[in-house]
Structures are given as structure tokens and as C-alpha cells.
Amino acid sequence: MFEGLSVAMVTPFKDGAIDHDATARLVDFLIEGGTECLVVSGSTGEAATCSVEERRALWRFAKERVRGRVPVVAGTGTNSTADTIVLTRLAGECGLDGAMIVTPYYNKPTPRGQVAHFAAVARSTPLPLILYNVPGRTGTNTLPETIEQVQSLPNVVAVKEASGSLDQASAVRARTSLSLLCGDDSLTLPMIAVGAVGVVSVVGNAAPREMRALCDHARAGRMQEAEAIHRRLLPLFKALFIESNPGPVKFLLAAIGLIENELRLPLVPVEPASEAAILAAAGLAGIRLSAVLSTPAKDRQP
């Protein structure tokens, strides 16, 4: 269900509020570019700074705008099991097609606590669930043997693995029957080579066609063609994480002309040196920019 290219969609803001016009443009851009699933309100969507009512409105709007063209998955994970259950049930009420549950951050639960958390959430909802392991953000690594203990829950269907370790990704494949999804854009090609069925992509916000082609070639065994796309996108993979995500990709989407370059504190727009690096990488990837934002901020006229 969640195979191929999923995009961890940014949440467009304007004047402090969610920008629904820009959200509509972005949804259409992503689907027209070949995106096979949208993940809203994940880390890239700045979910931690959005209220429950903002999430509800965003999920309903996204679902309506998509019009059944692709599945829509909500990022509902928090560091509170009770809050995660509330948000996951809300995603179901909004008609979404699944939920992505991150390992609880800050609390640093033990493996037994992680199992109890995931099990409690899974038993609270009929929605298909993607477990999300991203130790760089959560401070805790969810190990393959931990995931193995919850794979028998009928609605746990996939794992987004963003530990950066191919060994760990391979161990998830060896220990479980769950769908393995890459959580690091630059590792999409090697992770598919060791058994991943797709990626939940940040870069796909700005380059959906290219990321879709990379996935399609790699999954079909056309590794030479996939590697050519990987090499072309590699500078962009690096540039879009030059500062904290989603600052770089929001800058690039603004440069394309899709959204405003607005984040919520404590995130701020990227520095001028980062802007230059992002634009250079976008040029190498063949991404077309708007005339207004095609040069770094320090070189623009006021």
C-alpha cells in the first residue's frame, strides 16, 4: 500500500497560519510529479508546532484535495502514548488512509516501553500503521528485534527506517515481514538494493519526478539507470539537509514558486550561504526556479 515514492510533505505557512492555497498547489504538484503517497504532519511538516485543530483542518483539506488519487497518511506520533492515540483516531475520523508513528522522543523509552507504546496505539485504531525510526531526532534507536515483537499486530504494515544504517535496514528485513521504507533520501538506492520497497522522501517535495524515476528503476532492477539519477541528485540530497529540515526544502519550494519561505519558531529560514548551496544543487538536478528567487538573498534587490 505504501510502496514506491511517498513524500513527507512540508506544511506551507503564510502570516503564521497554514496556507491552504499553497497546500493545494503543492499537493497537485506532487501528484502530477508521480508521488504515490502523501505523508502530512510528519517531522518535515513541522507537526510539533501545529495544534490539534490545525492538524484536523490540514488533514481534511489534504484528503479533499487529493480526491482519492493517492493514499494520504498522517504523522500522528508524539512522545505521549495517550496523545498519539488521540491523534491517530483523529486521522481515522478525517478519512485518512494510514498513520505514521514515530518512536517517542525525549522520554527515551526502553525497548519494552517502545513495544508497549506501539502496541497500545495499534490496538486503538484500525488504520494501517507505519512505524518510524529516526534516532537523530528522537534520541532513541528502535532496534530490529524491537520491531520484530510488534509485527504480529495486524495493522502494523511498514517501517520507515531512518537510522542511516544499511546493516540495521537489512536486519529489519531479515527479522520481519513488514514493508521496509527508506527514511534517508541519499540511501534510497542502496536501501532498495537490500530490500526496501520505497522511500518516504523530503527531496521529493521539490523533485517528485526524479525521485519517482529513481524508485521505479531501482525496484525494477535497472540499477545503472537508477544510479545515474542518484548521482545527479546527490548534491541535492546533501544540500537539503545542510540546515535543519525542513528549512532548506522550504527555501527551495519558495524558489520554485510553490510556497512562502515561512517556518515556525524555533526554526528559522536558512542562511544566505545555505541558500547559495541549495540553489547550486537544484541547478545540477535540473530543477526550474522562479525568476524572483533564482539568486541568493544577498544578491537580490530589495
TORMITI-599507 format. One record per residue (C-alpha): residue number from 1; z, x, y. Coordinates in steps of 0.2 Angstrom, whole numbers, always signed. Layout:
N
node sekol=NUM; c3=Z; c1=X; c2=Y $
...
This chain:
302
node sekol=1; c3=+0; c1=+0; c2=+0 $
node sekol=2; c3=+4; c1=+14; c2=+12 $
node sekol=3; c3=-9; c1=+27; c2=+6 $
node sekol=4; c3=-21; c1=+37; c2=+17 $
node sekol=5; c3=-18; c1=+38; c2=+36 $
node sekol=6; c3=-3; c1=+30; c2=+43 $
node sekol=7; c3=+0; c1=+33; c2=+62 $
node sekol=8; c3=+18; c1=+35; c2=+69 $
node sekol=9; c3=+13; c1=+25; c2=+85 $
node sekol=10; c3=+21; c1=+30; c2=+101 $
node sekol=11; c3=+29; c1=+16; c2=+112 $
node sekol=12; c3=+20; c1=+15; c2=+129 $
node sekol=13; c3=+31; c1=+13; c2=+144 $
node sekol=14; c3=+27; c1=+8; c2=+162 $
node sekol=15; c3=+40; c1=+7; c2=+175 $
node sekol=16; c3=+54; c1=+8; c2=+162 $
node sekol=17; c3=+48; c1=-6; c2=+152 $
node sekol=18; c3=+37; c1=-7; c2=+136 $
node sekol=19; c3=+19; c1=-8; c2=+142 $
node sekol=20; c3=+11; c1=-22; c2=+132 $
node sekol=21; c3=-6; c1=-19; c2=+139 $
node sekol=22; c3=-6; c1=-1; c2=+134 $
node sekol=23; c3=+1; c1=-5; c2=+117 $
node sekol=24; c3=-14; c1=-17; c2=+114 $
node sekol=25; c3=-26; c1=-3; c2=+119 $
node sekol=26; c3=-18; c1=+9; c2=+108 $
node sekol=27; c3=-17; c1=-2; c2=+93 $
node sekol=28; c3=-36; c1=-6; c2=+94 $
node sekol=29; c3=-40; c1=+12; c2=+97 $
node sekol=30; c3=-30; c1=+17; c2=+81 $
node sekol=31; c3=-38; c1=+4; c2=+70 $
node sekol=32; c3=-55; c1=+7; c2=+76 $
node sekol=33; c3=-52; c1=+25; c2=+73 $
node sekol=34; c3=-49; c1=+22; c2=+55 $
node sekol=35; c3=-30; c1=+21; c2=+54 $
node sekol=36; c3=-24; c1=+12; c2=+38 $
node sekol=37; c3=-6; c1=+8; c2=+43 $
node sekol=38; c3=+4; c1=+7; c2=+59 $
node sekol=39; c3=+22; c1=+13; c2=+59 $
node sekol=40; c3=+30; c1=+6; c2=+75 $
node sekol=41; c3=+48; c1=+11; c2=+82 $
node sekol=42; c3=+49; c1=+27; c2=+72 $
node sekol=43; c3=+55; c1=+44; c2=+80 $
node sekol=44; c3=+38; c1=+45; c2=+88 $
node sekol=45; c3=+41; c1=+28; c2=+95 $
node sekol=46; c3=+57; c1=+33; c2=+104 $
node sekol=47; c3=+66; c1=+19; c2=+94 $
node sekol=48; c3=+83; c1=+27; c2=+98 $
node sekol=49; c3=+81; c1=+22; c2=+116 $
node sekol=50; c3=+75; c1=+4; c2=+113 $
node sekol=51; c3=+86; c1=-11; c2=+112 $
node sekol=52; c3=+85; c1=-23; c2=+98 $
node sekol=53; c3=+76; c1=-36; c2=+109 $
node sekol=54; c3=+63; c1=-23; c2=+114 $
node sekol=55; c3=+60; c1=-19; c2=+96 $
node sekol=56; c3=+59; c1=-38; c2=+92 $
node sekol=57; c3=+46; c1=-40; c2=+106 $
node sekol=58; c3=+36; c1=-25; c2=+101 $
node sekol=59; c3=+36; c1=-29; c2=+83 $
node sekol=60; c3=+30; c1=-47; c2=+86 $
node sekol=61; c3=+17; c1=-41; c2=+99 $
node sekol=62; c3=+10; c1=-27; c2=+87 $
node sekol=63; c3=+9; c1=-39; c2=+72 $
node sekol=64; c3=-1; c1=-51; c2=+83 $
node sekol=65; c3=-12; c1=-38; c2=+90 $
node sekol=66; c3=-16; c1=-31; c2=+73 $
node sekol=67; c3=-22; c1=-48; c2=+66 $
node sekol=68; c3=-20; c1=-43; c2=+48 $
node sekol=69; c3=-32; c1=-28; c2=+50 $
node sekol=70; c3=-19; c1=-15; c2=+43 $
node sekol=71; c3=-1; c1=-16; c2=+37 $
node sekol=72; c3=+12; c1=-14; c2=+51 $
node sekol=73; c3=+28; c1=-5; c2=+46 $
node sekol=74; c3=+44; c1=-4; c2=+57 $
node sekol=75; c3=+55; c1=+11; c2=+59 $
node sekol=76; c3=+72; c1=+2; c2=+56 $
node sekol=77; c3=+83; c1=+17; c2=+51 $
node sekol=78; c3=+99; c1=+21; c2=+61 $
node sekol=79; c3=+115; c1=+31; c2=+57 $
node sekol=80; c3=+124; c1=+15; c2=+53 $
node sekol=81; c3=+120; c1=+6; c2=+37 $
node sekol=82; c3=+125; c1=-11; c2=+45 $
node sekol=83; c3=+114; c1=-9; c2=+60 $
node sekol=84; c3=+100; c1=-3; c2=+48 $
node sekol=85; c3=+101; c1=-19; c2=+38 $
node sekol=86; c3=+101; c1=-30; c2=+54 $
node sekol=87; c3=+85; c1=-21; c2=+60 $
node sekol=88; c3=+77; c1=-22; c2=+43 $
node sekol=89; c3=+80; c1=-40; c2=+41 $
node sekol=90; c3=+73; c1=-42; c2=+59 $
node sekol=91; c3=+57; c1=-33; c2=+54 $
node sekol=92; c3=+55; c1=-46; c2=+40 $
node sekol=93; c3=+58; c1=-61; c2=+51 $
node sekol=94; c3=+44; c1=-54; c2=+63 $
node sekol=95; c3=+32; c1=-54; c2=+48 $
node sekol=96; c3=+30; c1=-35; c2=+46 $
node sekol=97; c3=+24; c1=-28; c2=+30 $
node sekol=98; c3=+37; c1=-15; c2=+27 $
node sekol=99; c3=+51; c1=-4; c2=+34 $
node sekol=100; c3=+54; c1=+15; c2=+35 $
node sekol=101; c3=+72; c1=+20; c2=+33 $
node sekol=102; c3=+77; c1=+37; c2=+39 $
node sekol=103; c3=+91; c1=+47; c2=+32 $
node sekol=104; c3=+106; c1=+43; c2=+43 $
node sekol=105; c3=+108; c1=+56; c2=+57 $
node sekol=106; c3=+123; c1=+63; c2=+65 $
node sekol=107; c3=+135; c1=+57; c2=+51 $
node sekol=108; c3=+128; c1=+69; c2=+39 $
node sekol=109; c3=+132; c1=+59; c2=+23 $
node sekol=110; c3=+133; c1=+67; c2=+6 $
node sekol=111; c3=+120; c1=+64; c2=-7 $
node sekol=112; c3=+132; c1=+50; c2=-14 $
node sekol=113; c3=+133; c1=+42; c2=+3 $
node sekol=114; c3=+114; c1=+43; c2=+6 $
node sekol=115; c3=+111; c1=+34; c2=-11 $
node sekol=116; c3=+124; c1=+21; c2=-6 $
node sekol=117; c3=+115; c1=+19; c2=+11 $
node sekol=118; c3=+98; c1=+17; c2=+4 $
node sekol=119; c3=+104; c1=+5; c2=-10 $
node sekol=120; c3=+113; c1=-6; c2=+2 $
node sekol=121; c3=+98; c1=-8; c2=+14 $
node sekol=122; c3=+86; c1=-11; c2=-1 $
node sekol=123; c3=+96; c1=-24; c2=-8 $
node sekol=124; c3=+97; c1=-33; c2=+9 $
node sekol=125; c3=+78; c1=-36; c2=+10 $
node sekol=126; c3=+63; c1=-40; c2=+0 $
node sekol=127; c3=+52; c1=-29; c2=+12 $
node sekol=128; c3=+44; c1=-13; c2=+4 $
node sekol=129; c3=+53; c1=+2; c2=+10 $
node sekol=130; c3=+48; c1=+20; c2=+14 $
node sekol=131; c3=+62; c1=+32; c2=+14 $
node sekol=132; c3=+61; c1=+45; c2=+27 $
node sekol=133; c3=+67; c1=+63; c2=+25 $
node sekol=134; c3=+67; c1=+73; c2=+41 $
node sekol=135; c3=+81; c1=+86; c2=+41 $
node sekol=136; c3=+76; c1=+94; c2=+58 $
node sekol=137; c3=+80; c1=+78; c2=+66 $
node sekol=138; c3=+94; c1=+71; c2=+55 $
node sekol=139; c3=+104; c1=+87; c2=+51 $
node sekol=140; c3=+104; c1=+82; c2=+33 $
node sekol=141; c3=+91; c1=+85; c2=+19 $
node sekol=142; c3=+88; c1=+71; c2=+7 $
node sekol=143; c3=+85; c1=+81; c2=-9 $
node sekol=144; c3=+73; c1=+75; c2=-23 $
node sekol=145; c3=+87; c1=+72; c2=-35 $
node sekol=146; c3=+95; c1=+60; c2=-22 $
node sekol=147; c3=+78; c1=+51; c2=-21 $
node sekol=148; c3=+77; c1=+50; c2=-40 $
node sekol=149; c3=+93; c1=+40; c2=-40 $
node sekol=150; c3=+86; c1=+26; c2=-29 $
node sekol=151; c3=+68; c1=+25; c2=-36 $
node sekol=152; c3=+73; c1=+11; c2=-48 $
node sekol=153; c3=+76; c1=-1; c2=-33 $
node sekol=154; c3=+61; c1=-12; c2=-34 $
node sekol=155; c3=+56; c1=-12; c2=-16 $
node sekol=156; c3=+58; c1=+7; c2=-13 $
node sekol=157; c3=+40; c1=+12; c2=-14 $
node sekol=158; c3=+37; c1=+28; c2=-5 $
node sekol=159; c3=+45; c1=+44; c2=+3 $
node sekol=160; c3=+39; c1=+51; c2=+19 $
node sekol=161; c3=+44; c1=+70; c2=+16 $
node sekol=162; c3=+46; c1=+80; c2=+32 $
node sekol=163; c3=+57; c1=+94; c2=+26 $
node sekol=164; c3=+42; c1=+106; c2=+28 $
node sekol=165; c3=+44; c1=+112; c2=+11 $
node sekol=166; c3=+30; c1=+111; c2=-2 $
node sekol=167; c3=+42; c1=+115; c2=-16 $
node sekol=168; c3=+53; c1=+100; c2=-11 $
node sekol=169; c3=+37; c1=+89; c2=-10 $
node sekol=170; c3=+32; c1=+94; c2=-27 $
node sekol=171; c3=+49; c1=+91; c2=-34 $
node sekol=172; c3=+49; c1=+73; c2=-27 $
node sekol=173; c3=+33; c1=+71; c2=-36 $
node sekol=174; c3=+40; c1=+78; c2=-52 $
node sekol=175; c3=+56; c1=+68; c2=-52 $
node sekol=176; c3=+50; c1=+51; c2=-46 $
node sekol=177; c3=+35; c1=+39; c2=-47 $
node sekol=178; c3=+36; c1=+35; c2=-28 $
node sekol=179; c3=+21; c1=+37; c2=-17 $
node sekol=180; c3=+23; c1=+54; c2=-8 $
node sekol=181; c3=+18; c1=+54; c2=+11 $
node sekol=182; c3=+17; c1=+69; c2=+21 $
node sekol=183; c3=+28; c1=+69; c2=+37 $
node sekol=184; c3=+21; c1=+85; c2=+45 $
node sekol=185; c3=+3; c1=+84; c2=+51 $
node sekol=186; c3=-1; c1=+103; c2=+48 $
node sekol=187; c3=+4; c1=+101; c2=+30 $
node sekol=188; c3=-7; c1=+86; c2=+26 $
node sekol=189; c3=-20; c1=+96; c2=+17 $
node sekol=190; c3=-8; c1=+106; c2=+6 $
node sekol=191; c3=+3; c1=+91; c2=+3 $
node sekol=192; c3=-11; c1=+81; c2=-4 $
node sekol=193; c3=-16; c1=+95; c2=-15 $
node sekol=194; c3=+2; c1=+94; c2=-23 $
node sekol=195; c3=+1; c1=+75; c2=-25 $
node sekol=196; c3=+4; c1=+66; c2=-8 $
node sekol=197; c3=-6; c1=+51; c2=-6 $
node sekol=198; c3=-7; c1=+51; c2=+13 $
node sekol=199; c3=+2; c1=+56; c2=+29 $
node sekol=200; c3=+12; c1=+47; c2=+42 $
node sekol=201; c3=+4; c1=+56; c2=+57 $
node sekol=202; c3=+9; c1=+60; c2=+75 $
node sekol=203; c3=-8; c1=+68; c2=+79 $
node sekol=204; c3=-17; c1=+53; c2=+73 $
node sekol=205; c3=-12; c1=+44; c2=+89 $
node sekol=206; c3=-24; c1=+55; c2=+98 $
node sekol=207; c3=-36; c1=+59; c2=+84 $
node sekol=208; c3=-37; c1=+45; c2=+71 $
node sekol=209; c3=-55; c1=+48; c2=+66 $
node sekol=210; c3=-52; c1=+66; c2=+62 $
node sekol=211; c3=-35; c1=+63; c2=+53 $
node sekol=212; c3=-43; c1=+49; c2=+43 $
node sekol=213; c3=-58; c1=+61; c2=+38 $
node sekol=214; c3=-46; c1=+74; c2=+33 $
node sekol=215; c3=-36; c1=+62; c2=+22 $
node sekol=216; c3=-52; c1=+55; c2=+14 $
node sekol=217; c3=-60; c1=+72; c2=+10 $
node sekol=218; c3=-43; c1=+79; c2=+3 $
node sekol=219; c3=-40; c1=+64; c2=-8 $
node sekol=220; c3=-57; c1=+64; c2=-15 $
node sekol=221; c3=-56; c1=+82; c2=-19 $
node sekol=222; c3=-68; c1=+88; c2=-6 $
node sekol=223; c3=-57; c1=+102; c2=-1 $
node sekol=224; c3=-70; c1=+113; c2=+8 $
node sekol=225; c3=-74; c1=+98; c2=+20 $
node sekol=226; c3=-55; c1=+94; c2=+22 $
node sekol=227; c3=-51; c1=+112; c2=+25 $
node sekol=228; c3=-64; c1=+113; c2=+39 $
node sekol=229; c3=-56; c1=+98; c2=+48 $
node sekol=230; c3=-39; c1=+106; c2=+45 $
node sekol=231; c3=-44; c1=+122; c2=+53 $
node sekol=232; c3=-52; c1=+113; c2=+68 $
node sekol=233; c3=-36; c1=+103; c2=+71 $
node sekol=234; c3=-24; c1=+117; c2=+68 $
node sekol=235; c3=-22; c1=+121; c2=+86 $
node sekol=236; c3=-18; c1=+103; c2=+90 $
node sekol=237; c3=-6; c1=+102; c2=+76 $
node sekol=238; c3=+4; c1=+116; c2=+84 $
node sekol=239; c3=+1; c1=+110; c2=+102 $
node sekol=240; c3=+8; c1=+93; c2=+99 $
node sekol=241; c3=+25; c1=+100; c2=+94 $
node sekol=242; c3=+26; c1=+113; c2=+107 $
node sekol=243; c3=+40; c1=+102; c2=+115 $
node sekol=244; c3=+50; c1=+88; c2=+108 $
node sekol=245; c3=+39; c1=+74; c2=+100 $
node sekol=246; c3=+33; c1=+63; c2=+107 $
node sekol=247; c3=+32; c1=+71; c2=+124 $
node sekol=248; c3=+16; c1=+81; c2=+120 $
node sekol=249; c3=+6; c1=+67; c2=+112 $
node sekol=250; c3=+11; c1=+55; c2=+126 $
node sekol=251; c3=+4; c1=+68; c2=+138 $
node sekol=252; c3=-12; c1=+69; c2=+128 $
node sekol=253; c3=-14; c1=+50; c2=+126 $
node sekol=254; c3=-12; c1=+49; c2=+145 $
node sekol=255; c3=-26; c1=+62; c2=+147 $
node sekol=256; c3=-37; c1=+51; c2=+136 $
node sekol=257; c3=-33; c1=+36; c2=+147 $
node sekol=258; c3=-24; c1=+25; c2=+135 $
node sekol=259; c3=-6; c1=+25; c2=+141 $
node sekol=260; c3=+5; c1=+31; c2=+155 $
node sekol=261; c3=+14; c1=+48; c2=+153 $
node sekol=262; c3=+31; c1=+40; c2=+153 $
node sekol=263; c3=+46; c1=+44; c2=+142 $
node sekol=264; c3=+64; c1=+38; c2=+141 $
node sekol=265; c3=+78; c1=+49; c2=+145 $
node sekol=266; c3=+84; c1=+61; c2=+138 $
node sekol=267; c3=+66; c1=+65; c2=+135 $
node sekol=268; c3=+55; c1=+71; c2=+150 $
node sekol=269; c3=+37; c1=+74; c2=+152 $
node sekol=270; c3=+31; c1=+91; c2=+146 $
node sekol=271; c3=+30; c1=+107; c2=+157 $
node sekol=272; c3=+14; c1=+112; c2=+165 $
node sekol=273; c3=+12; c1=+127; c2=+153 $
node sekol=274; c3=+13; c1=+115; c2=+139 $
node sekol=275; c3=+0; c1=+103; c2=+147 $
node sekol=276; c3=-12; c1=+118; c2=+148 $
node sekol=277; c3=-10; c1=+122; c2=+129 $
node sekol=278; c3=-11; c1=+104; c2=+124 $
node sekol=279; c3=-27; c1=+101; c2=+134 $
node sekol=280; c3=-35; c1=+118; c2=+127 $
node sekol=281; c3=-31; c1=+112; c2=+109 $
node sekol=282; c3=-38; c1=+95; c2=+112 $
node sekol=283; c3=-54; c1=+103; c2=+118 $
node sekol=284; c3=-55; c1=+113; c2=+102 $
node sekol=285; c3=-53; c1=+97; c2=+92 $
node sekol=286; c3=-67; c1=+88; c2=+102 $
node sekol=287; c3=-56; c1=+75; c2=+110 $
node sekol=288; c3=-63; c1=+67; c2=+125 $
node sekol=289; c3=-52; c1=+66; c2=+140 $
node sekol=290; c3=-52; c1=+56; c2=+156 $
node sekol=291; c3=-59; c1=+64; c2=+172 $
node sekol=292; c3=-42; c1=+62; c2=+181 $
node sekol=293; c3=-31; c1=+71; c2=+168 $
node sekol=294; c3=-43; c1=+84; c2=+161 $
node sekol=295; c3=-34; c1=+98; c2=+170 $
node sekol=296; c3=-16; c1=+104; c2=+170 $
node sekol=297; c3=-4; c1=+96; c2=+183 $
node sekol=298; c3=-3; c1=+112; c2=+193 $
node sekol=299; c3=-22; c1=+112; c2=+196 $
node sekol=300; c3=-23; c1=+93; c2=+201 $
node sekol=301; c3=-25; c1=+87; c2=+218 $
node sekol=302; c3=-10; c1=+77; c2=+225 $
